[in-house]
Amino acid sequence: MDDLVVRAEGLRKRFGKTQALDGVDLAMRRGTVLGVLGPNGAGKTTAVRVLATLLRPDEGTAHVAGIDVLREPQKVRRRIGLTGQYASVDEDLTGTQNLVLIGQLLDLPTREAKKRAAELLEWFDLTEAAGRMAKTYSGGMRRRLDLAASLVGRPEVIFLDEPTTGLDPAKREDMWGVVRTQVAQGSSVLLTTQYLEEADALADEIVVVNHGRVIAQDTPDGLKRRVGGQTLRIRPADPERLPDVLRILDAVGAPGTTATPDNSAGSRPGAASVPVAADTALDDAIPALRRAGVEFTELGLHLPSLDEVFHTLTGGEKKTEALV
């Protein structure tokens, strides 16, 4: 069995003068989460629409679950679930009716469709609103109903295009749990998101897209190491010992680097850090702190944040995800 459940090569798509996709290659391993990030207009949503058979590319090939999306789109549609950027539910149907209808369209027996609907409504905390028409739902409730609809058929591959937009932080974390559960049950998930911490928390691999091209693909930690390497950060228990900490950090830091006090916005003062060449810097720092009699309340190696990686790779462009 092919380990790649999504494979796209050389995807190109133009809308008038806008080159939305300019030779995009994507690969997602079976049973994983692939996070797709990029600034406004990068083309991620266009790529999702191609993979979900909603849009034909001008050039290139794409296979989902081993099926050619251009030659056999109907077969692909029976293997996937899709949640777009905006909730698309029938407002004149109840929550239950929306999900049962989806199940019937997928050829589920009515009894099974109703059972699956009830299961998903409970899962997404919509049971109490199950009998109400969707037009009475709040924006967040409609979003959750739309997400539930994409899972009715227990799809092999799930495309989630900004699935948590419009959800409050608690419901967003609930959705993270849904994604993890789907993967644990055998699905594969391609996720676009405007929340970098979401990609960091969920994705096994991350693709960064900019101006219709893939500019990087790696694990979250791999991207962080590629962009900035590690830093060693120490906070002394006694702020008066910060000069001693700076001296120790200078001794264990990477060649050509200098330790600096942490004055970044939002950070509590009193700590210092230095870039390091290897994990062994931590082993060197601890004995040095003990010899100097410096007690500490914080000591650790840190990779750059995914936010720093994103801005480095895309040249500081905005990370908003309302894309072509």
DODO-353041 format. One line per 2 residues: number of its first residue (from 1); their letters; for each residue x, y, z of C-alpha. Coordinates in Angstrom, 2 decimals. Example, Ala and Ser with C-alpha at 12.3 -4.5 7.8 and 13.67 -1.06 7.14 Angstrom:
REM residues 2
1 = as = 12.30:-4.50:7.80  13.67:-1.06:7.14
END
This chain:
REM residues 324
1 = md = 0.00:0.00:0.00  1.28:3.45:-0.93
3 = dl = 2.29:5.32:2.24  1.23:8.61:0.63
5 = vv = -2.49:9.20:0.96  -2.28:12.63:-0.74
7 = ra = 0.14:13.32:-3.55  0.12:16.38:-5.82
9 = eg = 2.74:17.37:-8.37  3.15:20.56:-10.36
11 = lr = -0.26:22.05:-9.58  -0.88:25.33:-11.40
13 = kr = -3.99:27.47:-11.36  -4.52:31.00:-12.57
15 = fg = -7.48:33.28:-11.93  -7.19:36.11:-14.44
17 = kt = -3.89:37.82:-13.67  -3.47:36.02:-10.36
19 = qa = -1.29:32.89:-10.32  -2.86:31.15:-7.33
21 = ld = -0.81:27.96:-7.70  2.58:28.01:-9.37
23 = gv = 3.85:24.43:-9.44  2.75:23.21:-6.02
25 = dl = 3.90:19.77:-4.86  2.27:18.21:-1.79
27 = am = 2.72:14.86:-0.08  0.90:13.59:3.00
29 = rr = 1.65:10.29:4.66  -1.19:7.99:5.64
31 = gt = -2.39:8.35:9.22  -0.83:11.78:9.80
33 = vl = -1.79:15.45:10.01  -0.30:17.76:7.38
35 = gv = -0.47:21.43:8.31  -0.45:23.94:5.47
37 = lg = 0.56:27.51:6.31  1.04:30.63:4.23
39 = pn = 0.31:34.35:4.14  -2.78:35.98:2.67
41 = ga = -3.22:34.92:-0.96  -0.64:32.12:-0.83
43 = gk = -2.97:29.63:-2.52  -3.65:27.07:0.18
45 = tt = -7.40:27.11:-0.23  -7.03:26.74:-3.98
47 = av = -4.88:23.67:-3.42  -7.49:22.19:-1.06
49 = rv = -10.23:22.77:-3.62  -8.21:20.97:-6.25
51 = la = -7.57:18.00:-3.96  -11.25:17.89:-2.96
53 = tl = -12.31:17.81:-6.67  -14.03:21.21:-6.47
55 = lr = -11.60:22.86:-8.89  -9.60:21.61:-11.87
57 = pd = -5.99:22.78:-12.08  -4.60:24.26:-15.27
59 = eg = -1.65:21.87:-14.99  -0.41:19.12:-12.72
61 = ta = -1.63:15.88:-11.20  -3.15:14.94:-7.86
63 = hv = -4.05:11.65:-6.20  -6.08:11.20:-3.01
65 = ag = -6.30:7.76:-1.41  -4.58:6.43:-4.52
67 = id = -7.27:7.84:-6.85  -6.67:10.39:-9.60
69 = vl = -8.77:13.44:-8.65  -9.10:14.53:-12.28
71 = re = -10.02:11.19:-13.82  -12.21:9.76:-11.07
73 = pq = -13.55:12.63:-8.94  -16.66:10.73:-7.84
75 = kv = -14.55:7.96:-6.30  -12.43:10.57:-4.50
77 = rr = -15.52:12.27:-3.05  -16.64:9.05:-1.42
79 = ri = -13.31:8.77:0.41  -12.98:12.32:1.74
81 = gl = -14.54:14.77:4.15  -14.28:18.54:3.62
83 = tg = -14.85:21.54:5.82  -14.35:24.86:4.06
85 = qy = -13.50:28.24:5.49  -17.15:29.12:6.06
87 = as = -19.90:26.96:7.51  -22.16:25.60:4.78
89 = vd = -25.23:24.04:6.37  -28.90:24.15:5.35
91 = ed = -30.33:26.80:7.64  -33.91:25.57:7.17
93 = lt = -33.09:22.10:8.49  -32.44:21.12:12.09
95 = gt = -29.04:19.98:13.22  -30.16:16.37:13.12
97 = qn = -31.76:16.75:9.69  -28.58:18.28:8.27
99 = lv = -26.47:15.33:9.37  -29.02:12.66:8.46
101 = li = -29.31:14.19:4.98  -25.55:13.96:4.53
103 = gq = -25.65:10.35:5.65  -28.41:9.51:3.18
105 = ll = -26.49:11.19:0.37  -23.62:8.88:1.31
107 = dl = -26.00:5.91:0.98  -26.15:5.14:4.69
109 = pt = -29.35:3.37:5.78  -31.66:5.83:7.53
111 = re = -31.28:4.14:10.91  -27.49:4.23:10.64
113 = ak = -27.56:7.86:9.45  -29.64:8.85:12.50
115 = kr = -27.32:6.96:14.84  -24.25:8.64:13.33
117 = aa = -25.96:12.06:13.52  -26.73:11.62:17.21
119 = el = -23.18:10.49:17.89  -21.68:13.53:16.16
121 = le = -24.12:16.00:17.72  -23.09:14.74:21.14
123 = wf = -19.43:14.84:20.18  -19.69:18.49:19.12
125 = dl = -21.84:19.51:22.11  -24.91:20.17:19.95
127 = te = -27.34:17.61:21.38  -29.53:20.20:23.10
129 = aa = -29.83:22.14:19.82  -30.32:19.04:17.65
131 = gr = -34.01:19.74:17.04  -33.61:23.44:16.25
133 = ma = -33.26:24.84:12.76  -29.68:25.75:11.93
135 = kt = -30.63:29.37:11.25  -31.17:29.77:15.01
137 = ys = -27.60:28.63:15.74  -24.80:30.98:16.68
139 = gg = -21.84:31.28:14.32  -19.76:28.93:16.43
141 = mr = -22.56:26.36:16.58  -22.96:26.43:12.79
143 = rr = -19.23:25.94:12.46  -19.34:22.88:14.71
145 = ld = -22.30:21.47:12.78  -20.40:21.94:9.54
147 = la = -17.42:20.11:11.02  -19.69:17.29:12.14
149 = as = -21.13:17.04:8.63  -17.67:16.44:7.18
151 = lv = -17.26:13.38:9.44  -20.58:11.62:8.84
153 = gr = -19.12:9.14:6.36  -16.04:8.32:8.45
155 = pe = -13.80:9.58:5.65  -10.38:8.17:4.94
157 = vi = -8.98:11.63:4.16  -10.24:14.83:5.79
159 = fl = -9.59:18.32:4.44  -10.02:21.01:7.07
161 = de = -9.70:24.54:5.72  -9.36:26.78:8.79
163 = pt = -11.65:24.54:10.84  -11.48:26.50:14.08
165 = tg = -12.08:29.99:12.71  -14.91:31.52:14.71
167 = ld = -14.58:29.11:17.62  -13.72:30.28:21.11
169 = pa = -10.48:28.93:22.65  -12.25:26.14:24.56
171 = kr = -14.12:24.90:21.47  -10.92:25.21:19.45
173 = ed = -9.16:22.84:21.83  -12.17:20.50:21.59
175 = mw = -11.68:20.50:17.83  -8.01:19.64:18.30
177 = gv = -9.22:16.61:20.22  -11.52:15.68:17.33
179 = vr = -8.61:15.85:14.87  -6.43:13.67:17.08
181 = tq = -9.25:11.16:17.50  -9.86:10.96:13.76
183 = va = -6.20:10.22:13.15  -6.17:7.63:15.94
185 = qg = -9.14:5.96:14.23  -7.28:5.74:10.93
187 = ss = -8.04:8.95:9.04  -5.47:11.32:7.54
189 = vl = -5.98:15.08:7.91  -4.82:18.00:5.79
191 = lt = -5.27:21.16:7.82  -4.95:24.80:6.85
193 = tq = -5.04:27.21:9.75  -4.47:30.82:10.71
195 = yl = -3.34:29.77:14.18  0.33:28.85:14.19
197 = ee = 0.04:27.22:17.60  -2.65:24.99:16.10
199 = ad = -0.31:23.70:13.43  2.42:23.25:16.03
201 = al = 0.09:21.26:18.28  -1.47:19.02:15.62
203 = ad = 0.74:18.65:12.56  3.19:15.81:12.01
205 = ei = 4.56:17.79:9.07  4.09:21.38:7.94
207 = vv = 4.12:22.80:4.43  4.73:26.53:4.05
209 = vn = 3.25:28.04:0.89  4.02:31.52:-0.42
211 = hg = 3.01:33.13:-3.72  1.58:29.85:-4.97
213 = rv = 4.74:27.84:-4.31  5.87:25.48:-1.56
215 = ia = 8.88:27.09:0.09  9.42:24.59:2.92
217 = qd = 8.20:21.24:4.20  9.37:19.52:7.36
219 = tp = 8.29:18.52:10.84  7.55:21.46:13.17
221 = dg = 10.84:20.89:15.00  12.68:20.42:11.71
223 = lk = 11.49:23.80:10.47  12.47:25.45:13.73
225 = rr = 15.96:23.96:13.64  16.38:24.94:9.99
227 = vg = 15.50:28.57:10.67  17.12:29.34:13.97
229 = gq = 18.69:26.53:15.94  18.46:26.33:19.72
231 = tl = 19.02:28.82:22.50  19.88:28.11:26.13
233 = ri = 17.91:30.23:28.59  18.64:30.64:32.31
235 = rp = 16.81:32.64:34.97  18.74:33.01:38.27
237 = ad = 16.75:32.85:41.50  18.56:36.01:42.59
239 = pe = 18.35:38.73:39.87  21.63:40.14:41.21
241 = rl = 23.40:37.02:39.85  22.43:37.79:36.24
243 = pd = 26.00:38.95:35.37  27.29:35.53:36.50
245 = vl = 24.67:33.84:34.32  25.75:35.93:31.33
247 = ri = 29.36:34.89:31.90  28.44:31.20:32.06
249 = ld = 26.26:31.45:28.95  29.09:33.12:27.05
251 = av = 31.29:30.15:27.90  28.84:27.49:26.64
253 = ga = 27.34:29.39:23.70  27.98:28.65:20.04
255 = pg = 31.22:30.14:18.63  30.89:33.79:17.77
257 = tt = 27.74:34.34:19.87  27.17:36.55:22.91
259 = at = 24.72:36.00:25.74  22.05:38.67:26.12
261 = pd = 19.47:39.53:28.79  15.93:38.64:27.76
263 = ns = 14.22:41.93:26.97  11.65:40.58:24.50
265 = ag = 8.16:42.03:24.60  5.90:40.29:27.09
267 = sr = 8.74:38.48:28.82  9.46:38.82:32.51
269 = pg = 12.92:40.38:33.00  15.72:38.65:34.85
271 = aa = 16.66:35.87:32.44  19.35:35.60:29.77
273 = sv = 19.94:33.41:26.75  22.51:32.48:24.12
275 = pv = 22.42:30.49:20.85  24.00:27.06:21.28
277 = aa = 25.44:24.59:18.80  24.30:21.35:20.49
279 = dt = 22.23:19.88:23.32  25.46:19.30:25.26
281 = al = 25.49:23.00:26.17  22.94:22.17:28.85
283 = dd = 25.25:19.55:30.34  28.07:22.13:30.42
285 = ai = 25.95:24.90:31.94  24.65:22.99:34.97
287 = pa = 28.06:22.20:36.54  29.20:25.77:35.84
289 = lr = 26.16:27.15:37.66  26.83:24.87:40.63
291 = ra = 30.51:25.84:40.81  29.52:29.50:40.82
293 = gv = 26.83:28.90:43.45  24.09:30.28:41.21
295 = ef = 20.63:28.91:41.95  18.10:29.17:39.14
297 = te = 14.35:29.02:38.63  14.47:28.40:34.88
299 = lg = 16.90:26.46:32.73  16.12:25.06:29.30
301 = lh = 16.85:24.69:25.62  14.39:26.37:23.28
303 = lp = 13.74:26.19:19.57  12.37:29.24:17.74
305 = sl = 8.59:29.54:17.86  6.64:28.53:14.78
307 = de = 5.63:32.17:14.51  9.30:33.15:14.12
309 = vf = 9.78:30.39:11.56  6.77:31.56:9.57
311 = ht = 7.89:35.17:9.45  11.44:34.21:8.53
313 = lt = 10.36:31.96:5.67  7.76:34.35:4.25
315 = gg = 9.72:37.54:4.75  7.47:38.84:7.50
317 = ek = 4.23:38.79:5.51  0.98:38.64:7.46
319 = kt = -0.18:35.17:8.50  -3.85:35.84:7.85
321 = ea = -5.39:32.87:6.06  -8.29:34.28:4.04
323 = lv = -6.78:32.95:0.85  -7.55:32.58:-2.84
END
